[in-house]
Amino acid sequence: MINLTCAYIGIKIVVVISISLKLCNILLIVYNWALLKTLLSFERLDMAVKLFRSVLCLCMIMVGSCISVSGSEAENEQPNIIFIFADDAGYADFGFHGSTVMKTPNLDAFAKQSMLFEQAYVSAAVCGPSRAGLLTGRYQQRFGYEENNVPGYMSASSRLVSHDMGLPHDQVTMGDYLKKLGYTTALVGKWHQGNADEYHPLKRGFDIFAGFRGGARSYYAYDEAHFNARPEDRWEYGFGNFKEPEKYLTDVMADDAIKIIEENKDKPLFLMLSFTAVHTPMEAEPEDLAQFPDLEGKRQTYAAMNLSMDRAIGRVLKSLEDQGIADNTIVVFSNDNGGPSDTNVSSNKPLSGTKANHLEGGIRVPFLVRWPGFVAQNSKFSEPISLLDLLPTFYHAGGGSVANLDGVDGKSLLPILEGKAKQSLHDALYWKKENRAAIREGDWKLIRFPDRPAQLFNIAEDETEMNDLASKNPELVKRLYKKLFEWELTLERPTWMLKREYEGMAMERMDRYWDEE
């Protein structure tokens, strides 16, 4: 769409310049006629020269006006950007990823209109750091946001604890960058980038906020039946206007998103719709539970919550059609980390691992991009990308120059979306949490553990990570280990850390879901 707009502008400029040149030719003919007619009369020659200069000025003004108007039209052609973000969803729990148990008809239809990225990675295996990375386009460890910020779970040695934890003020967000391009920026749903007023979304690049500041909350209004002891979990409109939802939370998020779309349909809009589904607590509507009579327990509840989210997404997509802006809107769907199979019984198959570890099941996520007239429908990209790439992609698509993005680790995906790039845009991808870390270079992935030797996998041949090739490739292990450490030397120390016991729990969880069939 950007290319078409540029072509349209170029044609207009050429036409105006052509007309201007014809006017100049006419003027020259008139000038020569006047010159011969007056036999070099200086008075009339002077008049002709003045007329000639006037027409030249007029031609230049016309060309300048055309460029100015065309530039204004290019601004009007900026695509809207809707980023839909699920929470704790399992990699395998969507029809477009092969599930025959889950019901996701709206996302499945959306996938057929989109480019599906088969190897999309978050920059962290848990939600707080993952969101900090995508919001800034930078590895979050570069500014000390290495671990989740959960009051009550942190080590006493942390530099910041409780509500002092949050996205550092010196970090420029996706909202900040897009506002500079003239976008209205909105966030609906989960924030999880700091509970205190100083970290509020309206102070971090967003013009509109309807959501809650914390990391998880009930899907129903807090009252005597659903008690809330955490102020960051209250539903909030704008700044400090708290009002509990009157119906199921996923539906409220869709309502708020649709309202924002309707009110901003005539100007460039960036909307991040950050669902809590399918994060705990496990709460679903009775009519959705009834859609899965063959399931039981948490798995039935999970399926119902997933169906509710899919229906909400369908409503948001329909609102774009209703407002006549779907064809000029980029829509991205993804998830913040791998599914936590032990808490919400999500499935990451065929990938090993879960949320909170660096196996594929903890860091590989679904990723779909629809952009009518620009991205080929029902297409796929099979090489690794990172959600760090979202910020430069949105900025680039909105008309910004990626050269102006200082210190950003992500890459614009536009060459891939255009079909011009067939390989990964990254030399390597990295992950780190305390002693645990991983590096992905090409098809090779090295994982470093705190309680056992590092292991090496060829992901192209073994995405389940069951065949450790470290002993057969000692020099490759050594090189990747050193490359990973060199990257770590560019990072800041964590500003806060979870209690040490949670590292042990994370390793136990990883082993439990590594070789499970």
C-alpha positions in Angstrom: 0.0 0.0 0.0 2.9 2.3 0.7 4.4 1.6 -2.7 1.0 2.3 -4.4 0.7 5.6 -2.5 4.2 6.7 -3.5 3.5 5.8 -7.1 0.3 7.8 -7.1 2.1 10.8 -5.6 4.9 10.5 -8.2 2.5 10.4 -11.1 0.8 13.6 -9.8 4.1 15.4 -9.5 5.1 14.4 -13.0 1.8 15.6 -14.4 2.1 19.0 -12.8 5.8 19.4 -13.8 4.8 18.5 -17.4 2.0 21.2 -17.4 4.4 23.7 -15.9 7.0 23.0 -18.6 4.3 23.5 -21.3 3.4 26.9 -19.8 7.1 27.8 -19.8 7.3 26.9 -23.5 4.3 29.1 -24.3 5.9 31.9 -22.4 9.0 31.6 -24.4 7.0 31.8 -27.7 5.3 34.9 -26.4 8.5 36.4 -25.3 10.2 35.8 -28.7 7.2 37.3 -30.5 7.3 40.4 -28.3 11.0 40.7 -28.9 10.6 40.7 -32.7 7.5 42.9 -32.6 9.1 45.7 -30.7 12.5 45.6 -32.4 14.3 45.3 -29.1 12.2 47.9 -27.3 13.7 47.9 -23.9 10.4 48.8 -22.2 8.5 45.9 -23.6 11.5 43.6 -23.2 11.5 44.4 -19.5 7.7 43.6 -19.3 8.3 40.3 -21.0 11.1 39.4 -18.6 8.9 40.3 -15.7 6.1 38.2 -17.1 8.5 35.3 -17.7 9.7 35.5 -14.1 6.1 35.6 -12.8 5.1 32.5 -14.7 8.2 30.6 -13.6 7.4 31.5 -10.0 3.8 30.3 -10.6 5.1 27.0 -12.0 7.3 26.5 -9.0 4.4 27.2 -6.6 2.2 24.7 -8.4 4.9 22.0 -8.2 5.5 22.8 -4.5 1.8 22.7 -3.8 1.4 19.4 -5.5 4.2 17.9 -3.4 2.7 19.4 -0.3 -0.8 18.1 -1.0 0.6 14.7 -2.0 2.6 14.6 1.3 -0.7 15.4 3.1 -2.4 12.6 1.3 0.4 10.2 2.2 -0.2 11.0 5.8 -3.9 10.3 5.3 -2.9 7.0 3.8 -1.0 5.9 6.9 -2.4 2.4 7.8 -4.2 1.9 11.1 -2.5 -0.6 13.3 -4.3 -3.1 15.5 -2.1 -5.4 17.6 -4.1 -8.2 19.3 -2.2 -9.9 22.1 -3.3 -13.1 23.8 -2.0 -14.1 27.3 -0.5 -17.5 28.2 -2.1 -19.3 25.2 -0.7 -22.7 24.1 1.0 -22.9 20.8 -1.1 -25.8 19.7 -4.5 -24.4 20.9 -5.6 -22.8 17.6 -7.3 -24.3 14.6 -4.8 -22.6 12.3 -2.0 -24.4 14.2 -3.8 -27.8 13.8 -6.0 -28.1 16.9 -9.1 -30.2 16.4 -10.2 -29.6 20.0 -10.3 -25.9 20.3 -12.8 -23.8 18.5 -11.2 -20.6 17.0 -13.3 -20.0 13.8 -12.6 -16.2 13.6 -8.8 -16.6 14.0 -8.8 -19.5 11.6 -10.5 -17.3 8.9 -8.2 -14.4 9.8 -5.2 -16.7 9.3 -6.3 -17.5 5.7 -6.2 -13.7 5.0 -2.8 -13.3 6.6 0.9 -14.3 6.6 1.6 -16.9 9.2 5.1 -16.9 10.8 6.0 -20.4 11.7 9.0 -19.4 13.9 8.0 -16.3 15.8 9.7 -15.8 19.2 9.1 -13.6 22.2 12.2 -12.1 23.9 11.3 -13.7 27.3 9.4 -16.7 28.5 7.2 -14.8 30.9 4.9 -11.9 30.3 6.3 -8.8 32.0 9.8 -8.9 30.4 8.2 -10.1 27.1 6.0 -7.1 27.0 8.8 -4.7 27.9 10.8 -6.0 25.0 8.1 -5.7 22.4 7.0 -2.2 23.6 10.6 -0.9 23.3 11.9 -3.1 20.4 14.9 -3.8 22.6 16.1 -6.8 24.6 14.6 -5.9 28.0 17.8 -7.0 29.8 19.5 -4.0 28.3 17.6 -1.8 30.8 17.4 -4.2 33.7 13.9 -5.7 33.1 15.0 -9.3 33.2 12.4 -10.8 35.4 8.7 -10.5 36.1 7.6 -7.7 38.4 5.2 -9.3 40.9 5.0 -7.6 44.3 5.4 -10.1 47.1 7.5 -12.6 45.1 10.7 -10.6 44.8 14.1 -11.1 46.5 15.0 -8.8 49.3 18.2 -8.0 47.5 16.4 -6.4 44.6 17.1 -2.7 44.0 13.5 -2.0 43.3 10.6 -3.9 44.9 6.8 -3.7 45.2 5.2 -0.9 43.2 8.5 0.8 42.4 9.1 -1.8 39.7 8.2 -0.8 36.2 9.3 0.1 32.7 12.2 2.6 33.1 11.3 6.2 32.3 14.2 6.5 29.8 12.8 3.8 27.5 10.9 5.0 24.5 7.8 2.9 23.8 6.0 1.9 20.7 3.3 4.4 21.6 5.9 7.2 21.9 7.2 6.5 18.4 3.9 6.2 16.7 2.6 9.4 18.3 5.4 11.3 16.6 4.0 10.0 13.3 0.6 11.5 14.1 -1.1 8.3 15.4 -3.7 8.3 18.2 -2.4 5.5 20.5 -4.6 3.3 22.6 -4.2 0.4 25.0 -7.1 -1.8 26.1 -6.5 -4.6 28.7 -3.4 -5.8 30.5 -0.5 -3.4 31.1 1.9 -5.2 33.5 4.6 -2.6 33.1 4.4 -1.0 36.5 1.6 -0.5 39.0 2.5 3.0 40.3 1.1 6.2 38.8 4.5 7.1 37.3 4.4 4.0 35.0 0.8 4.6 33.9 0.1 3.9 30.2 -1.0 7.5 29.7 2.5 8.5 30.7 4.2 5.9 28.5 3.1 6.9 25.0 -0.6 6.1 25.0 -3.4 8.6 24.5 -6.2 6.3 25.6 -6.3 3.6 28.3 -9.0 1.1 29.3 -7.7 -1.7 31.3 -5.8 -2.6 34.5 -2.2 -2.0 35.5 -1.4 -5.4 36.9 -0.6 -8.8 35.4 -3.8 -10.8 36.0 -7.3 -10.3 37.5 -10.8 -11.9 37.7 -12.9 -12.0 34.5 -15.8 -10.8 36.6 -16.4 -7.6 38.6 -14.8 -7.4 42.0 -17.4 -7.5 44.7 -18.1 -9.6 47.8 -18.1 -12.7 45.6 -14.9 -11.8 43.8 -12.7 -10.1 46.4 -9.7 -8.0 45.3 -6.8 -7.2 47.5 -4.6 -5.7 44.8 -5.4 -2.1 43.7 -3.5 -2.6 40.4 -6.1 -5.1 39.3 -9.0 -2.6 39.3 -10.5 -1.8 35.9 -9.6 1.7 34.9 -10.6 4.2 32.2 -8.1 6.9 31.5 -6.2 7.9 34.7 -7.8 7.1 38.0 -11.3 6.5 36.8 -12.1 3.1 38.2 -15.2 1.2 37.2 -15.6 -2.6 37.4 -16.9 -4.4 34.3 -20.5 -5.2 34.1 -20.0 -8.4 32.1 -17.4 -11.0 31.3 -14.0 -9.2 31.0 -13.1 -10.5 27.5 -16.3 -9.0 26.2 -15.7 -5.7 27.9 -12.3 -5.5 26.2 -13.9 -6.0 22.8 -16.5 -3.4 23.6 -13.9 -0.8 24.6 -11.7 -1.6 21.5 -14.7 -1.2 19.2 -15.6 2.1 20.7 -12.1 3.4 20.2 -12.1 2.2 16.6 -15.4 3.9 15.9 -14.3 7.2 17.5 -11.0 7.3 15.7 -11.9 5.9 12.2 -11.0 9.1 10.4 -7.4 9.4 11.6 -4.4 7.0 12.0 -5.0 4.7 15.0 -2.6 2.4 16.8 -4.6 0.1 19.1 -3.0 -2.6 21.3 -5.7 -5.0 22.5 -4.1 -6.9 25.3 -6.3 -9.7 26.4 -6.0 -11.5 29.7 -7.3 -14.7 28.1 -6.3 -17.4 28.6 -4.3 -16.5 31.8 -5.6 -17.7 35.1 -7.9 -17.4 37.0 -9.8 -20.1 35.1 -13.2 -18.5 34.7 -15.6 -19.0 31.7 -19.2 -18.3 30.8 -21.7 -21.2 31.1 -22.7 -21.0 27.4 -19.1 -21.3 26.3 -18.5 -24.2 28.6 -21.4 -25.9 27.0 -19.6 -25.9 23.7 -17.1 -28.5 24.9 -19.1 -31.4 26.5 -16.3 -33.8 25.8 -13.8 -31.9 27.9 -13.7 -31.6 31.6 -12.1 -29.6 34.4 -9.5 -27.0 33.5 -9.2 -28.1 29.9 -12.9 -27.4 29.4 -12.7 -24.0 31.1 -9.6 -23.2 29.0 -11.4 -24.1 25.8 -14.3 -21.9 26.7 -12.1 -19.0 27.6 -10.3 -19.4 24.3 -13.6 -19.5 22.4 -14.7 -16.3 24.1 -11.5 -14.6 23.0 -11.9 -15.8 19.5 -15.4 -14.4 19.4 -14.2 -11.1 20.8 -11.5 -10.9 18.1 -14.1 -11.6 15.4 -16.2 -8.7 16.7 -13.2 -6.3 16.5 -12.4 -7.4 13.0 -16.0 -6.9 12.0 -15.9 -3.4 13.4 -13.1 -2.5 11.0 -15.3 -3.7 8.1 -18.3 -1.8 9.5 -16.2 1.5 9.7 -14.9 0.9 6.1 -11.2 0.9 7.3 -10.3 -2.8 7.1 -8.5 -2.4 3.8 -6.2 0.3 5.3 -5.5 -1.5 8.6 -2.6 -3.7 9.6 -3.8 -6.4 12.1 -1.3 -8.5 14.0 -2.2 -11.4 16.3 0.3 -13.0 18.7 0.8 -14.2 22.3 3.1 -13.1 25.1 4.9 -16.4 25.9 4.4 -20.1 25.8 1.4 -21.8 27.5 1.9 -22.7 31.2 0.6 -26.2 30.8 0.7 -26.9 34.6 -1.6 -24.0 35.5 -4.1 -23.5 32.6 -3.6 -26.9 30.9 -2.6 -25.3 27.6 -0.8 -27.3 25.0 2.4 -26.3 23.2 2.7 -29.5 21.2 4.7 -30.6 19.3 7.1 -28.2 21.1 8.7 -29.2 24.4 8.6 -27.0 27.5 6.2 -24.3 28.8 6.0 -20.8 29.9 9.1 -19.7 32.0 11.7 -21.8 30.3 13.8 -21.5 27.1 12.6 -24.6 25.3 10.6 -23.9 22.1 7.3 -24.3 24.0 8.2 -21.4 26.3 9.3 -18.9 23.7 7.8 -19.7 20.3 4.4 -18.1 19.8 1.6 -17.9 17.1 2.1 -14.8 14.9 -0.3 -13.6 12.1 -0.1 -10.4 10.0 -2.9 -9.2 7.8 -2.5 -6.1 5.6 -4.9 -6.2 2.6 -3.3 -5.3 -0.8 0.2 -5.5 0.8 0.6 -9.0 2.4 -0.1 -12.1 0.4 -3.1 -13.9 1.8 -2.7 -17.4 3.2 1.1 -17.2 3.0 3.8 -18.4 5.3 7.3 -17.4 6.5 9.4 -20.2 7.9 12.5 -18.4 9.3 12.9 -17.0 12.8 11.6 -13.6 13.7 11.2 -11.8 17.0 8.4 -9.8 18.6 11.1 -7.2 19.1 10.5 -6.6 15.3 7.0 -5.2 15.9 8.1 -1.7 16.9 10.3 -1.0 13.9 7.7 -2.7 11.6 4.9 -0.5 12.8 7.1 2.6 12.7 8.2 1.8 9.2 4.7 1.1 8.0 3.5 4.3 9.5 6.0 6.3 7.4 8.9 6.6 9.8 12.5 5.9 9.0 14.0 3.0 10.9 17.3 4.8 10.9 15.7 7.1 13.5 15.2 4.3 15.9 18.1 4.6 18.3 19.3 1.4 20.0 16.5 -0.8 18.8 17.3 -4.5 18.4 14.2 -5.4 16.3 14.1 -5.3 12.5 11.4 -4.0 10.3 9.4 -7.0 8.8 8.3 -5.0 5.8 10.8 -6.7 3.4 9.4 -10.0 4.5 5.8 -8.9 4.3 6.5 -7.5 0.8 7.9 -10.9 -0.2 11.4 -9.4 -0.9 13.2 -11.2 2.0 13.3 -14.9 2.3 15.8 -15.3 5.2 15.8 -14.3 8.8 16.6 -10.6 9.4 18.6 -11.5 12.5 22.1 -13.0 12.8 21.1 -14.5 16.1 18.3 -14.3 18.7 19.0 -14.4 22.5 17.2 -15.2 25.8 18.4 -14.8 29.4 17.1 -15.1 32.9 19.7 -15.2 35.6 21.9 -18.3 35.0 19.6 -19.7 32.3 20.1 -18.5 28.7 19.8 -19.5 25.1 21.0 -18.4 21.6 19.5 -19.3 18.2 21.8 -18.9 15.2 20.4 -20.2 12.0 19.0 -23.7 12.6 21.2 -24.1 15.7 20.0 -23.5 19.3 22.2 -23.7 22.4 20.6 -23.7 25.8 22.6 -23.0 29.0 21.3 -24.4 32.2 22.2 -23.8 35.9 22.2 -27.4 36.9 23.6 -29.4 33.9 25.8 -28.9 30.8 24.6 -26.8 27.9 22.7 -28.6 25.2 22.7 -28.1 21.4 19.8 -28.7 19.0 19.2 -28.4 15.3 15.7 -26.9 15.4 15.1 -27.5 11.6 15.4 -31.2 12.2 14.3 -31.5 15.8 11.9 -28.8 17.0 10.9 -31.0 19.9 14.5 -30.6 21.2 14.9 -34.3 22.1 18.2 -34.9 20.4 21.1 -33.2 22.1 24.0 -32.7 19.6 26.5 -31.0 21.9 28.9 -33.9 22.2 29.0 -34.2 18.4 29.7 -30.5 17.8 32.1 -29.3 20.6 33.6 -26.5 18.6 30.1 -25.1 17.6 29.1 -25.3 21.3 32.2 -23.4 22.3 31.6 -20.7 19.7 27.9 -20.2 20.5 28.6 -20.3 24.2 31.1 -17.5 23.8 28.8 -15.5 21.4 26.0 -15.7 24.0 28.4 -14.5 26.7 29.6 -11.6 24.6 25.9 -10.5 24.2 25.4 -10.7 27.9 28.3 -8.3 28.5 26.2 -5.6 26.8 23.4 -5.9 29.3 22.5 -4.3 32.6 22.2 -6.2 35.8 18.6 -7.0 36.7 16.9 -4.1 38.6 14.7 -6.6 40.5 14.9 -10.4 40.9 12.5 -13.1 42.0 13.3 -15.2 45.1 15.8 -17.9 44.3 13.4 -20.7 45.0 11.5 -19.9 41.8 14.5 -20.8 39.7 14.4 -24.3 41.1 10.7 -24.5 40.4 11.3 -23.3 36.8 13.8 -26.2 36.2 11.4 -28.7 37.7 8.6 -27.4 35.4 10.9 -27.6 32.4 11.8 -31.2 33.0 8.2 -32.2 33.6 7.1 -30.9 30.2 10.2 -31.7 28.2 9.8 -35.4 27.4 6.1 -35.7 28.0 4.4 -37.4 25.1 
